Amino acid sequence: MMKQINWLLILLLTVTVYNYPNPFNPQSGQTTSIECTTDTTTEAFLYIYDMSARFVAFKPFDLQGGAKNQISWDGYSDYNQLVGNGIYLYQIINKARQRVGRGKIWVINQ
């Protein structure tokens, strides 16, 4: 019986996360959209870091279960500075401090 419950919990916590366009060019005004589909409704937060694991940006992100949830990033840090070329890491953390999803964003300023 316990195995059946564990599998049920895994199925209920299924999450799909991706971003597009990737790469994107924030210098030209382009944004990237991060889309997350989950089975549960929860308050969450988007964190973006550079490849040195330095904090770049933070945004609240409310997830609605059974729907496509979307948030965009304009390529600017929380200090209103355009980020440089490179790969940035993002993760979505729920209110219980559990990681919901993660990914990479490639920034090319032209």
A tleap script that builds the chain and sets N, CA, C and O, in Angstrom:
source leaprc.protein.ff14SB
mol = sequence {
  NMET MET LYS GLN ILE ASN TRP LEU LEU ILE
  LEU LEU LEU THR VAL THR VAL TYR ASN TYR
  PRO ASN PRO PHE ASN PRO GLN SER GLY GLN
  THR THR SER ILE GLU CYS THR THR ASP THR
  THR THR GLU ALA PHE LEU TYR ILE TYR ASP
  MET SER ALA ARG PHE VAL ALA PHE LYS PRO
  PHE ASP LEU GLN GLY GLY ALA LYS ASN GLN
  ILE SER TRP ASP GLY TYR SER ASP TYR ASN
  GLN LEU VAL GLY ASN GLY ILE TYR LEU TYR
  GLN ILE ILE ASN LYS ALA ARG GLN ARG VAL
  GLY ARG GLY LYS ILE TRP VAL ILE ASN CGLN
}
set mol.1.N position { 0.825 -1.197 0.000 }
set mol.1.CA position { 0.000 0.000 0.000 }
set mol.1.C position { 0.864 1.254 0.000 }
set mol.1.O position { 0.532 2.223 -0.683 }
set mol.2.N position { 1.958 1.260 0.744 }
set mol.2.CA position { 2.812 2.433 0.834 }
set mol.2.C position { 3.434 2.796 -0.517 }
set mol.2.O position { 3.568 3.978 -0.833 }
set mol.3.N position { 3.811 1.803 -1.312 }
set mol.3.CA position { 4.387 2.068 -2.626 }
set mol.3.C position { 3.389 2.769 -3.522 }
set mol.3.O position { 3.766 3.661 -4.282 }
set mol.4.N position { 2.132 2.390 -3.452 }
set mol.4.CA position { 1.101 3.029 -4.264 }
set mol.4.C position { 0.965 4.506 -3.885 }
set mol.4.O position { 0.811 5.352 -4.766 }
set mol.5.N position { 1.018 4.819 -2.619 }
set mol.5.CA position { 0.919 6.203 -2.165 }
set mol.5.C position { 2.119 7.004 -2.641 }
set mol.5.O position { 1.955 8.140 -3.087 }
set mol.6.N position { 3.324 6.445 -2.559 }
set mol.6.CA position { 4.520 7.148 -3.023 }
set mol.6.C position { 4.427 7.473 -4.508 }
set mol.6.O position { 4.763 8.586 -4.913 }
set mol.7.N position { 3.980 6.525 -5.327 }
set mol.7.CA position { 3.842 6.788 -6.756 }
set mol.7.C position { 2.783 7.858 -7.016 }
set mol.7.O position { 2.940 8.686 -7.913 }
set mol.8.N position { 1.733 7.839 -6.250 }
set mol.8.CA position { 0.701 8.850 -6.393 }
set mol.8.C position { 1.262 10.229 -6.099 }
set mol.8.O position { 0.963 11.181 -6.820 }
set mol.9.N position { 2.072 10.358 -5.051 }
set mol.9.CA position { 2.680 11.646 -4.730 }
set mol.9.C position { 3.610 12.110 -5.828 }
set mol.9.O position { 3.642 13.300 -6.142 }
set mol.10.N position { 4.366 11.208 -6.419 }
set mol.10.CA position { 5.260 11.575 -7.513 }
set mol.10.C position { 4.455 12.088 -8.700 }
set mol.10.O position { 4.840 13.080 -9.319 }
set mol.11.N position { 3.358 11.438 -9.023 }
set mol.11.CA position { 2.534 11.882 -10.136 }
set mol.11.C position { 1.890 13.237 -9.860 }
set mol.11.O position { 1.749 14.047 -10.777 }
set mol.12.N position { 1.503 13.495 -8.628 }
set mol.12.CA position { 0.885 14.767 -8.291 }
set mol.12.C position { 1.870 15.935 -8.343 }
set mol.12.O position { 1.462 17.080 -8.538 }
set mol.13.N position { 3.154 15.656 -8.170 }
set mol.13.CA position { 4.150 16.719 -8.146 }
set mol.13.C position { 4.876 16.864 -9.471 }
set mol.13.O position { 5.972 17.424 -9.507 }
set mol.14.N position { 4.300 16.377 -10.557 }
set mol.14.CA position { 4.909 16.475 -11.869 }
set mol.14.C position { 4.938 17.934 -12.323 }
set mol.14.O position { 3.933 18.643 -12.268 }
set mol.15.N position { 6.113 18.360 -12.772 }
set mol.15.CA position { 6.303 19.754 -13.170 }
set mol.15.C position { 7.051 19.799 -14.489 }
set mol.15.O position { 7.997 19.040 -14.698 }
set mol.16.N position { 6.632 20.684 -15.375 }
set mol.16.CA position { 7.353 20.940 -16.612 }
set mol.16.C position { 7.756 22.404 -16.610 }
set mol.16.O position { 6.914 23.282 -16.422 }
set mol.17.N position { 9.059 22.677 -16.823 }
set mol.17.CA position { 9.566 24.048 -16.838 }
set mol.17.C position { 10.453 24.235 -18.065 }
set mol.17.O position { 11.317 23.401 -18.339 }
set mol.18.N position { 10.247 25.320 -18.801 }
set mol.18.CA position { 11.135 25.676 -19.907 }
set mol.18.C position { 11.043 27.169 -20.154 }
set mol.18.O position { 10.131 27.835 -19.666 }
set mol.19.N position { 12.004 27.695 -20.923 }
set mol.19.CA position { 11.968 29.117 -21.248 }
set mol.19.C position { 12.223 29.313 -22.734 }
set mol.19.O position { 12.913 28.517 -23.372 }
set mol.20.N position { 11.653 30.388 -23.273 }
set mol.20.CA position { 11.781 30.714 -24.694 }
set mol.20.C position { 11.622 32.207 -24.887 }
set mol.20.O position { 10.919 32.812 -24.078 }
set mol.21.N position { 12.195 32.848 -25.861 }
set mol.21.CA position { 13.245 32.286 -26.703 }
set mol.21.C position { 14.516 32.077 -25.890 }
set mol.21.O position { 14.765 32.767 -24.901 }
set mol.22.N position { 15.284 31.142 -26.315 }
set mol.22.CA position { 16.539 30.829 -25.645 }
set mol.22.C position { 17.530 30.386 -26.708 }
set mol.22.O position { 17.401 29.277 -27.227 }
set mol.23.N position { 18.503 31.201 -27.049 }
set mol.23.CA position { 18.966 32.421 -26.390 }
set mol.23.C position { 18.048 33.617 -26.682 }
set mol.23.O position { 17.212 33.581 -27.584 }
set mol.24.N position { 18.238 34.681 -25.880 }
set mol.24.CA position { 17.486 35.914 -26.128 }
set mol.24.C position { 18.416 37.115 -26.011 }
set mol.24.O position { 19.495 37.032 -25.425 }
set mol.25.N position { 17.970 38.243 -26.589 }
set mol.25.CA position { 18.786 39.448 -26.674 }
set mol.25.C position { 18.105 40.594 -25.916 }
set mol.25.O position { 17.301 41.317 -26.502 }
set mol.26.N position { 18.410 40.771 -24.634 }
set mol.26.CA position { 17.763 41.837 -23.858 }
set mol.26.C position { 18.180 43.242 -24.294 }
set mol.26.O position { 17.436 44.198 -24.075 }
set mol.27.N position { 19.349 43.380 -24.901 }
set mol.27.CA position { 19.813 44.710 -25.327 }
set mol.27.C position { 18.887 45.299 -26.394 }
set mol.27.O position { 18.767 46.519 -26.509 }
set mol.28.N position { 18.235 44.436 -27.172 }
set mol.28.CA position { 17.302 44.909 -28.198 }
set mol.28.C position { 15.872 45.002 -27.673 }
set mol.28.O position { 14.946 45.263 -28.440 }
set mol.29.N position { 15.686 44.789 -26.360 }
set mol.29.CA position { 14.361 44.880 -25.768 }
set mol.29.C position { 13.624 43.555 -25.699 }
set mol.29.O position { 12.472 43.513 -25.267 }
set mol.30.N position { 14.256 42.489 -26.111 }
set mol.30.CA position { 13.635 41.169 -26.075 }
set mol.30.C position { 13.589 40.641 -24.642 }
set mol.30.O position { 14.472 40.947 -23.841 }
set mol.31.N position { 12.571 39.856 -24.319 }
set mol.31.CA position { 12.473 39.189 -23.015 }
set mol.31.C position { 12.407 37.683 -23.245 }
set mol.31.O position { 12.087 37.226 -24.343 }
set mol.32.N position { 12.708 36.930 -22.216 }
set mol.32.CA position { 12.514 35.481 -22.263 }
set mol.32.C position { 11.371 35.130 -21.329 }
set mol.32.O position { 11.251 35.701 -20.245 }
set mol.33.N position { 10.545 34.204 -21.741 }
set mol.33.CA position { 9.412 33.759 -20.935 }
set mol.33.C position { 9.744 32.412 -20.319 }
set mol.33.O position { 10.207 31.500 -21.004 }
set mol.34.N position { 9.506 32.298 -19.041 }
set mol.34.CA position { 9.704 31.048 -18.321 }
set mol.34.C position { 8.315 30.500 -18.037 }
set mol.34.O position { 7.495 31.144 -17.382 }
set mol.35.N position { 8.070 29.303 -18.542 }
set mol.35.CA position { 6.751 28.706 -18.412 }
set mol.35.C position { 6.840 27.463 -17.535 }
set mol.35.O position { 7.751 26.646 -17.671 }
set mol.36.N position { 5.885 27.344 -16.648 }
set mol.36.CA position { 5.878 26.233 -15.690 }
set mol.36.C position { 4.468 25.662 -15.623 }
set mol.36.O position { 3.500 26.392 -15.411 }
set mol.37.N position { 4.363 24.361 -15.803 }
set mol.37.CA position { 3.090 23.663 -15.661 }
set mol.37.C position { 3.225 22.709 -14.490 }
set mol.37.O position { 4.144 21.891 -14.455 }
set mol.38.N position { 2.326 22.808 -13.544 }
set mol.38.CA position { 2.367 21.954 -12.356 }
set mol.38.C position { 0.958 21.510 -11.997 }
set mol.38.O position { -0.026 22.106 -12.436 }
set mol.39.N position { 0.873 20.473 -11.209 }
set mol.39.CA position { -0.428 19.958 -10.785 }
set mol.39.C position { -0.932 20.616 -9.507 }
set mol.39.O position { -2.090 20.430 -9.134 }
set mol.40.N position { -0.076 21.382 -8.829 }
set mol.40.CA position { -0.463 21.974 -7.550 }
set mol.40.C position { -0.452 23.499 -7.631 }
set mol.40.O position { 0.330 24.083 -8.381 }
set mol.41.N position { -1.315 24.129 -6.864 }
set mol.41.CA position { -1.356 25.583 -6.771 }
set mol.41.C position { -0.536 25.996 -5.562 }
set mol.41.O position { -0.761 25.500 -4.458 }
set mol.42.N position { 0.415 26.905 -5.764 }
set mol.42.CA position { 1.272 27.344 -4.676 }
set mol.42.C position { 1.905 28.690 -5.004 }
set mol.42.O position { 2.013 29.078 -6.167 }
set mol.43.N position { 2.313 29.380 -3.974 }
set mol.43.CA position { 3.102 30.592 -4.146 }
set mol.43.C position { 4.544 30.159 -4.357 }
set mol.43.O position { 5.049 29.303 -3.630 }
set mol.44.N position { 5.207 30.742 -5.344 }
set mol.44.CA position { 6.585 30.354 -5.650 }
set mol.44.C position { 7.400 31.602 -5.967 }
set mol.44.O position { 6.870 32.710 -6.050 }
set mol.45.N position { 8.698 31.393 -6.142 }
set mol.45.CA position { 9.615 32.492 -6.404 }
set mol.45.C position { 10.616 32.071 -7.472 }
set mol.45.O position { 11.121 30.948 -7.454 }
set mol.46.N position { 10.897 32.972 -8.396 }
set mol.46.CA position { 11.888 32.746 -9.440 }
set mol.46.C position { 13.188 33.406 -9.012 }
set mol.46.O position { 13.214 34.599 -8.707 }
set mol.47.N position { 14.270 32.631 -8.988 }
set mol.47.CA position { 15.605 33.136 -8.674 }
set mol.47.C position { 16.477 32.945 -9.900 }
set mol.47.O position { 16.453 31.883 -10.521 }
set mol.48.N position { 17.251 33.972 -10.255 }
set mol.48.CA position { 18.171 33.890 -11.385 }
set mol.48.C position { 19.573 34.181 -10.871 }
set mol.48.O position { 19.787 35.127 -10.114 }
set mol.49.N position { 20.537 33.345 -11.299 }
set mol.49.CA position { 21.936 33.455 -10.882 }
set mol.49.C position { 22.831 33.435 -12.113 }
set mol.49.O position { 22.454 32.898 -13.154 }
set mol.50.N position { 24.030 34.028 -11.989 }
set mol.50.CA position { 25.008 33.872 -13.061 }
set mol.50.C position { 25.744 32.549 -12.854 }
set mol.50.O position { 25.466 31.827 -11.896 }
set mol.51.N position { 26.682 32.230 -13.749 }
set mol.51.CA position { 27.372 30.934 -13.673 }
set mol.51.C position { 28.325 30.837 -12.481 }
set mol.51.O position { 28.806 29.750 -12.161 }
set mol.52.N position { 28.598 31.956 -11.829 }
set mol.52.CA position { 29.409 31.931 -10.609 }
set mol.52.C position { 28.535 31.799 -9.366 }
set mol.52.O position { 29.016 31.941 -8.243 }
set mol.53.N position { 27.255 31.527 -9.574 }
set mol.53.CA position { 26.266 31.369 -8.504 }
set mol.53.C position { 26.001 32.669 -7.752 }
set mol.53.O position { 25.570 32.650 -6.599 }
set mol.54.N position { 26.261 33.801 -8.411 }
set mol.54.CA position { 25.926 35.102 -7.813 }
set mol.54.C position { 24.482 35.440 -8.157 }
set mol.54.O position { 24.042 35.248 -9.290 }
set mol.55.N position { 23.762 35.935 -7.185 }
set mol.55.CA position { 22.362 36.315 -7.342 }
set mol.55.C position { 22.234 37.447 -8.359 }
set mol.55.O position { 23.000 38.410 -8.323 }
set mol.56.N position { 21.268 37.327 -9.261 }
set mol.56.CA position { 21.025 38.349 -10.280 }
set mol.56.C position { 19.635 38.965 -10.122 }
set mol.56.O position { 19.499 40.189 -10.096 }
set mol.57.N position { 18.604 38.125 -10.016 }
set mol.57.CA position { 17.236 38.657 -9.982 }
set mol.57.C position { 16.311 37.715 -9.212 }
set mol.57.O position { 16.579 36.523 -9.064 }
set mol.58.N position { 15.210 38.296 -8.728 }
set mol.58.CA position { 14.196 37.581 -7.948 }
set mol.58.C position { 12.827 38.099 -8.362 }
set mol.58.O position { 12.637 39.306 -8.516 }
set mol.59.N position { 11.878 37.195 -8.542 }
set mol.59.CA position { 10.497 37.595 -8.852 }
set mol.59.C position { 9.525 36.631 -8.187 }
set mol.59.O position { 9.738 35.419 -8.222 }
set mol.60.N position { 8.463 37.149 -7.583 }
set mol.60.CA position { 7.398 36.272 -7.081 }
set mol.60.C position { 6.690 35.625 -8.268 }
set mol.60.O position { 6.536 36.249 -9.318 }
set mol.61.N position { 6.265 34.391 -8.105 }
set mol.61.CA position { 5.711 33.613 -9.212 }
set mol.61.C position { 4.625 32.705 -8.647 }
set mol.61.O position { 4.933 31.652 -8.089 }
set mol.62.N position { 3.361 33.098 -8.782 }
set mol.62.CA position { 2.258 32.277 -8.279 }
set mol.62.C position { 1.926 31.192 -9.291 }
set mol.62.O position { 1.668 31.481 -10.459 }
set mol.63.N position { 1.933 29.959 -8.846 }
set mol.63.CA position { 1.647 28.823 -9.714 }
set mol.63.C position { 0.212 28.361 -9.508 }
set mol.63.O position { -0.217 28.144 -8.375 }
set mol.64.N position { -0.525 28.213 -10.591 }
set mol.64.CA position { -1.887 27.703 -10.557 }
set mol.64.C position { -1.867 26.270 -11.082 }
set mol.64.O position { -1.419 26.025 -12.202 }
set mol.65.N position { -2.340 25.342 -10.295 }
set mol.65.CA position { -2.339 23.932 -10.679 }
set mol.65.C position { -3.156 23.669 -11.933 }
set mol.65.O position { -4.251 24.209 -12.095 }
set mol.66.N position { -2.618 22.836 -12.819 }
set mol.66.CA position { -3.316 22.452 -14.040 }
set mol.66.C position { -3.299 23.499 -15.130 }
set mol.66.O position { -3.978 23.331 -16.143 }
set mol.67.N position { -2.548 24.573 -14.960 }
set mol.67.CA position { -2.504 25.644 -15.956 }
set mol.67.C position { -1.056 25.936 -16.344 }
set mol.67.O position { -0.125 25.590 -15.616 }
set mol.68.N position { -0.880 26.578 -17.501 }
set mol.68.CA position { 0.447 27.041 -17.888 }
set mol.68.C position { 0.685 28.374 -17.192 }
set mol.68.O position { -0.050 29.338 -17.405 }
set mol.69.N position { 1.707 28.417 -16.368 }
set mol.69.CA position { 2.055 29.623 -15.630 }
set mol.69.C position { 3.273 30.243 -16.295 }
set mol.69.O position { 4.234 29.542 -16.612 }
set mol.70.N position { 3.240 31.544 -16.505 }
set mol.70.CA position { 4.313 32.193 -17.248 }
set mol.70.C position { 4.786 33.446 -16.533 }
set mol.70.O position { 3.992 34.206 -15.977 }
set mol.71.N position { 6.097 33.642 -16.561 }
set mol.71.CA position { 6.708 34.855 -16.043 }
set mol.71.C position { 7.822 35.221 -17.013 }
set mol.71.O position { 8.434 34.336 -17.611 }
set mol.72.N position { 8.093 36.502 -17.178 }
set mol.72.CA position { 9.137 36.903 -18.123 }
set mol.72.C position { 10.277 37.587 -17.390 }
set mol.72.O position { 10.112 38.117 -16.291 }
set mol.73.N position { 11.437 37.558 -18.031 }
set mol.73.CA position { 12.630 38.243 -17.518 }
set mol.73.C position { 13.192 39.079 -18.643 }
set mol.73.O position { 13.355 38.601 -19.765 }
set mol.74.N position { 13.491 40.333 -18.336 }
set mol.74.CA position { 13.953 41.278 -19.344 }
set mol.74.C position { 15.471 41.368 -19.477 }
set mol.74.O position { 15.973 42.170 -20.264 }
set mol.75.N position { 16.204 40.559 -18.720 }
set mol.75.CA position { 17.666 40.575 -18.814 }
set mol.75.C position { 18.320 41.623 -17.937 }
set mol.75.O position { 19.509 41.903 -18.086 }
set mol.76.N position { 17.551 42.209 -17.017 }
set mol.76.CA position { 18.092 43.199 -16.085 }
set mol.76.C position { 18.148 42.598 -14.689 }
set mol.76.O position { 17.282 41.814 -14.298 }
set mol.77.N position { 19.173 42.977 -13.949 }
set mol.77.CA position { 19.309 42.510 -12.573 }
set mol.77.C position { 18.341 43.264 -11.677 }
set mol.77.O position { 17.679 44.204 -12.117 }
set mol.78.N position { 18.262 42.851 -10.422 }
set mol.78.CA position { 17.447 43.569 -9.446 }
set mol.78.C position { 17.993 44.968 -9.178 }
set mol.78.O position { 17.310 45.799 -8.579 }
set mol.79.N position { 19.219 45.226 -9.620 }
set mol.79.CA position { 19.840 46.551 -9.459 }
set mol.79.C position { 19.700 47.382 -10.726 }
set mol.79.O position { 20.389 48.388 -10.897 }
set mol.80.N position { 18.789 46.950 -11.627 }
set mol.80.CA position { 18.463 47.640 -12.868 }
set mol.80.C position { 19.661 47.768 -13.805 }
set mol.80.O position { 19.800 48.776 -14.497 }
set mol.81.N position { 20.522 46.762 -13.831 }
set mol.81.CA position { 21.661 46.731 -14.740 }
set mol.81.C position { 21.465 45.612 -15.757 }
set mol.81.O position { 21.091 44.495 -15.399 }
set mol.82.N position { 21.719 45.918 -17.026 }
set mol.82.CA position { 21.651 44.912 -18.072 }
set mol.82.C position { 22.734 43.869 -17.817 }
set mol.82.O position { 23.895 44.222 -17.606 }
set mol.83.N position { 22.367 42.593 -17.834 }
set mol.83.CA position { 23.354 41.545 -17.594 }
set mol.83.C position { 24.217 41.351 -18.829 }
set mol.83.O position { 23.826 41.719 -19.937 }
set mol.84.N position { 25.384 40.776 -18.631 }
set mol.84.CA position { 26.304 40.533 -19.735 }
set mol.84.C position { 25.972 39.250 -20.482 }
set mol.84.O position { 25.096 38.482 -20.082 }
set mol.85.N position { 26.692 39.040 -21.572 }
set mol.85.CA position { 26.537 37.805 -22.341 }
set mol.85.C position { 26.881 36.605 -21.471 }
set mol.85.O position { 27.764 36.683 -20.616 }
set mol.86.N position { 26.197 35.519 -21.684 }
set mol.86.CA position { 26.527 34.305 -20.955 }
set mol.86.C position { 25.310 33.474 -20.638 }
set mol.86.O position { 24.198 33.762 -21.080 }
set mol.87.N position { 25.545 32.439 -19.866 }
set mol.87.CA position { 24.490 31.527 -19.455 }
set mol.87.C position { 24.114 31.854 -18.010 }
set mol.87.O position { 24.980 32.024 -17.151 }
set mol.88.N position { 22.828 31.937 -17.764 }
set mol.88.CA position { 22.295 32.223 -16.436 }
set mol.88.C position { 21.429 31.043 -15.999 }
set mol.88.O position { 20.752 30.415 -16.814 }
set mol.89.N position { 21.464 30.761 -14.730 }
set mol.89.CA position { 20.710 29.656 -14.160 }
set mol.89.C position { 19.478 30.195 -13.453 }
set mol.89.O position { 19.540 31.235 -12.797 }
set mol.90.N position { 18.376 29.504 -13.583 }
set mol.90.CA position { 17.190 29.904 -12.831 }
set mol.90.C position { 16.606 28.704 -12.118 }
set mol.90.O position { 16.765 27.559 -12.541 }
set mol.91.N position { 15.926 28.999 -11.026 }
set mol.91.CA position { 15.179 27.969 -10.321 }
set mol.91.C position { 13.904 28.580 -9.766 }
set mol.91.O position { 13.849 29.762 -9.425 }
set mol.92.N position { 12.893 27.749 -9.687 }
set mol.92.CA position { 11.614 28.145 -9.109 }
set mol.92.C position { 11.483 27.378 -7.805 }
set mol.92.O position { 11.531 26.148 -7.782 }
set mol.93.N position { 11.315 28.126 -6.714 }
set mol.93.CA position { 11.223 27.557 -5.372 }
set mol.93.C position { 9.827 27.854 -4.829 }
set mol.93.O position { 9.356 28.988 -4.917 }
set mol.94.N position { 9.165 26.846 -4.270 }
set mol.94.CA position { 7.839 27.099 -3.711 }
set mol.94.C position { 7.932 27.644 -2.287 }
set mol.94.O position { 9.017 27.759 -1.719 }
set mol.95.N position { 6.778 27.972 -1.729 }
set mol.95.CA position { 6.715 28.580 -0.395 }
set mol.95.C position { 7.288 27.666 0.687 }
set mol.95.O position { 7.760 28.149 1.716 }
set mol.96.N position { 7.251 26.349 0.462 }
set mol.96.CA position { 7.805 25.377 1.409 }
set mol.96.C position { 9.316 25.199 1.205 }
set mol.96.O position { 9.923 24.301 1.789 }
set mol.97.N position { 9.917 26.059 0.376 }
set mol.97.CA position { 11.358 26.048 0.074 }
set mol.97.C position { 11.807 24.780 -0.650 }
set mol.97.O position { 12.932 24.317 -0.467 }
set mol.98.N position { 10.920 24.226 -1.470 }
set mol.98.CA position { 11.259 23.079 -2.303 }
set mol.98.C position { 11.401 23.552 -3.741 }
set mol.98.O position { 10.631 24.391 -4.209 }
set mol.99.N position { 12.403 23.001 -4.445 }
set mol.99.CA position { 12.603 23.394 -5.836 }
set mol.99.C position { 11.520 22.772 -6.696 }
set mol.99.O position { 11.318 21.558 -6.678 }
set mol.100.N position { 10.830 23.608 -7.443 }
set mol.100.CA position { 9.778 23.174 -8.346 }
set mol.100.C position { 10.366 22.875 -9.723 }
set mol.100.O position { 9.957 21.918 -10.381 }
set mol.101.N position { 11.317 23.684 -10.154 }
set mol.101.CA position { 11.936 23.499 -11.461 }
set mol.101.C position { 13.176 24.348 -11.592 }
set mol.101.O position { 13.436 25.228 -10.771 }
set mol.102.N position { 13.950 24.071 -12.647 }
set mol.102.CA position { 15.167 24.835 -12.898 }
set mol.102.C position { 15.511 24.759 -14.373 }
set mol.102.O position { 14.978 23.933 -15.113 }
set mol.103.N position { 16.421 25.645 -14.787 }
set mol.103.CA position { 16.829 25.653 -16.180 }
set mol.103.C position { 17.952 26.635 -16.418 }
set mol.103.O position { 18.500 27.216 -15.481 }
set mol.104.N position { 18.292 26.815 -17.697 }
set mol.104.CA position { 19.359 27.726 -18.108 }
set mol.104.C position { 18.831 28.713 -19.127 }
set mol.104.O position { 17.997 28.374 -19.967 }
set mol.105.N position { 19.324 29.933 -19.046 }
set mol.105.CA position { 18.977 30.991 -19.989 }
set mol.105.C position { 20.267 31.477 -20.627 }
set mol.105.O position { 21.235 31.772 -19.925 }
set mol.106.N position { 20.289 31.561 -21.931 }
set mol.106.CA position { 21.450 32.038 -22.649 }
set mol.106.C position { 21.176 33.463 -23.104 }
set mol.106.O position { 20.232 33.709 -23.855 }
set mol.107.N position { 22.004 34.407 -22.648 }
set mol.107.CA position { 21.865 35.834 -22.998 }
set mol.107.C position { 22.921 36.197 -24.036 }
set mol.107.O position { 24.114 35.968 -23.833 }
set mol.108.N position { 22.464 36.769 -25.156 }
set mol.108.CA position { 23.377 37.264 -26.191 }
set mol.108.C position { 22.974 38.700 -26.490 }
set mol.108.O position { 21.960 38.933 -27.149 }
set mol.109.N position { 23.748 39.658 -26.018 }
set mol.109.CA position { 23.501 41.071 -26.292 }
set mol.109.C position { 24.198 41.453 -27.596 }
set mol.109.O position { 25.411 41.290 -27.728 }
set mol.110.N position { 23.432 41.958 -28.550 }
set mol.110.CA position { 24.006 42.351 -29.839 }
set mol.110.C position { 23.685 43.787 -30.139 }
set mol.110.O position { 24.084 44.303 -31.183 }
savepdb mol mol.pdb
quit
